[in-house]
Amino acid sequence: MSDKMNRFLGDTPGRVLLKLILVSLFVGVIMNAFNWSPLDILYGFENFARRIWNLGFGAVERFAGYFLLGAVVVVPCFIILRLLSYKR
């Protein structure tokens, strides 16, 4: 059971807990510095979704265009990097 838990978490539970505490502290300091709250982030996502909805399907079409434009570059680079690392 312990080995399955370590494999699931990626490390021992104690080390994962320590990492989560440190990252949470760091994120909390950053959020406090910018005067953000978790609700601000939620409202930001909500506003983003509303703007996309209000823009209509033109925004979805632009998003798909950006996605395809990026994929044309990223996917071949990914395949080349995987092939180069596979030979090692």
TORKOLTOR-456565 format. One line per 8 residues: their letters; for each residue x negated, y negated, z of N, C-alpha, C. Coordinates in steps of 0.1 Angstrom, whole numbers, plus 5000, padded with zeros to 4 digits. Each point is the difference from the previous one (the first is absolute). Example, Ala and Ser with C-alpha at 12.3 -4.5 7.8 and 13.67 -1.06 7.14 Angstrom:
! TORKOLTOR-456565
AS = 4868:5057:5078:5009:4988:5000:4991:4988:5000  5004:4989:4993:4991:4989:5000:5008:4989:5008 .
END
This chain:
! TORKOLTOR-456565
MSDKMNRF = 4992:5012:5000:5008:4988:5000:4991:4988:5000  4990:5000:5008:4991:4988:5001:4993:4997:4986  4996:5011:4993:4993:4998:4987:5010:4994:4990  5013:5004:5000:5010:4995:4991:5002:4985:5004  5001:4997:5012:5002:4986:5004:4988:4991:4996  4988:5005:5002:4988:4992:4996:5000:4998:4985  5004:5011:4992:5000:4999:4986:5011:4990:4995  5011:5000:5007:5011:4991:4997:4996:4985:5003 .
LGDTPGRV = 4994:4998:5011:4997:4986:5004:4987:4996:4994  4991:5009:4995:4988:4996:4994:4988:4999:5010  5003:5002:5013:4990:5000:5010:5007:5005:5013  4992:5000:5011:5006:5004:5013:5011:4990:5004  5010:5004:5007:5010:4990:5005:4995:4989:5008  4990:5002:5008:4994:4989:5008:4993:4990:4991  4993:5004:4991:4993:4991:4991:5010:4992:4991  5010:5007:4995:5010:4994:4992:5007:4989:5009 .
LLKLILVS = 5004:5003:5012:5006:4991:5009:4991:4988:5002  4987:5002:5002:4991:4989:5002:4999:4991:4988  5000:5006:4988:4999:4993:4988:5013:4991:4998  5011:5007:5003:5013:4992:4998:5001:4989:5010  4995:5001:5012:5000:4989:5010:4991:4989:4994  4988:5003:4996:4991:4989:4995:5006:4993:4988  5005:5008:4990:5006:4994:4988:5012:4991:5004  5009:5005:5009:5011:4993:5005:4996:4987:5006 .
LFVGVIMN = 4990:5000:5008:4995:4988:5007:4995:4990:4989  4992:5005:4991:4995:4991:4989:5011:4994:4992  5010:5008:4996:5012:4995:4992:5008:4990:5009  5001:5003:5012:5007:4991:5009:4994:4986:5001  4986:5000:5001:4993:4987:5001:5002:4993:4987  4998:5006:4989:5002:4994:4987:5014:4994:4998  5010:5008:5004:5014:4995:4999:5003:4989:5009  4994:5000:5012:5001:4989:5009:4993:4987:4995 .
AFNWSPLD = 4989:5002:4993:4993:4989:4995:5008:4993:4989  5007:5007:4992:5008:4995:4989:5014:4997:5005  5003:5002:5012:5013:4998:5006:5011:5008:4993  4997:5012:4997:5010:5009:4994:5006:5009:5010  5012:5005:4998:5006:5010:5008:5004:5012:4991  5003:5011:5006:5005:5011:4992:5013:4997:4992  5008:4991:5006:5012:4996:4993:4997:4992:4988  4990:4991:5001:4995:4992:4988:4997:5009:4988 .
ILYGFENF = 4993:5011:5003:4996:5010:4990:5013:5006:4994  5009:5004:5009:5013:5006:4995:5008:4990:4991  5001:4987:5005:5006:4990:4992:4993:4997:4987  4987:5001:5000:4993:4999:4987:5003:5010:4990  5001:5013:5005:5004:5011:4991:5014:4998:4995  5009:4995:5009:5014:4998:4996:5001:4989:4990  4992:4989:5002:5000:4989:4990:4995:5004:4987  4989:5008:5000:4994:5005:4988:5011:5008:4992 .
ARRIWNLG = 5007:5009:5007:5010:5009:4993:5011:4991:4995  5004:4990:5007:5011:4991:4995:4995:4993:4988  4988:4995:5000:4995:4992:4988:5000:5009:4988  4995:5013:5002:5000:5009:4989:5014:5003:4995  5009:5002:5009:5014:5002:4996:5006:4988:4993  4997:4988:5005:5006:4988:4994:4993:4997:4986  4988:5004:4998:4994:4998:4987:5006:5009:4990  5005:5011:5004:5007:5009:4991:4989:5010:4995 .
FGAVERFA = 5004:5006:4989:4992:5011:4994:4988:4994:4993  4999:4987:4998:4988:4995:4994:4988:5002:5009  5002:4999:5013:4989:5002:5009:4996:5014:5000  5009:5010:4999:4996:5014:4999:4992:5002:4987  5005:4994:4989:4993:5001:4988:4985:4995:5001  4999:4988:5006:4986:4995:5002:4992:5009:5009  5006:5005:5011:4993:5009:5009:4995:5012:4992  5009:5006:4992:4996:5012:4992:4989:4996:4990 .
GYFLLGAV = 5000:4988:4995:4989:4996:4991:4987:4999:5007  5000:4994:5012:4988:4999:5008:4995:5014:5004  5009:5008:5004:4997:5014:5003:4993:5007:4989  5006:5000:4988:4994:5006:4989:4986:4994:4996  4999:4987:5000:4988:4993:4997:4989:5005:5010  5003:5001:5012:4990:5004:5010:4997:5015:4998  5010:5008:4997:4998:5014:4999:4991:5004:4988  5000:4992:4990:4992:5002:4988:4985:4999:5004 .
VVVPCFII = 4997:4992:5010:4986:4999:5005:4997:5010:5011  5009:5001:5009:4998:5008:5012:4999:5015:4998  5010:5005:4993:5001:5014:4998:4987:5006:4993  4996:4994:4988:4987:5006:4994:4988:4999:5010  4999:4989:5007:4989:4998:5009:5001:5011:5011  5012:5003:5005:5002:5010:5010:4995:5014:4995  5005:5003:4988:4997:5013:4994:4985:5001:4997  4993:4990:4996:4986:5000:4998:4992:5002:5013 .
LRLLSYKR = 5004:4992:5010:4994:5002:5013:5002:5014:5006  5012:5006:4998:5002:5013:5005:4992:5010:4993  4998:4999:4987:4992:5009:4992:4986:4999:5004  4995:4988:5002:4986:4998:5004:4997:5006:5014  5010:4998:5009:4998:5006:5013:5002:5015:5001  5007:5005:4990:5003:5015:4999:4987:5008:4997  4991:4994:4992:4988:5006:4996:4990:5002:5011  5001:4993:5011:4991:5000:5011:5002:5013:5008 .
END
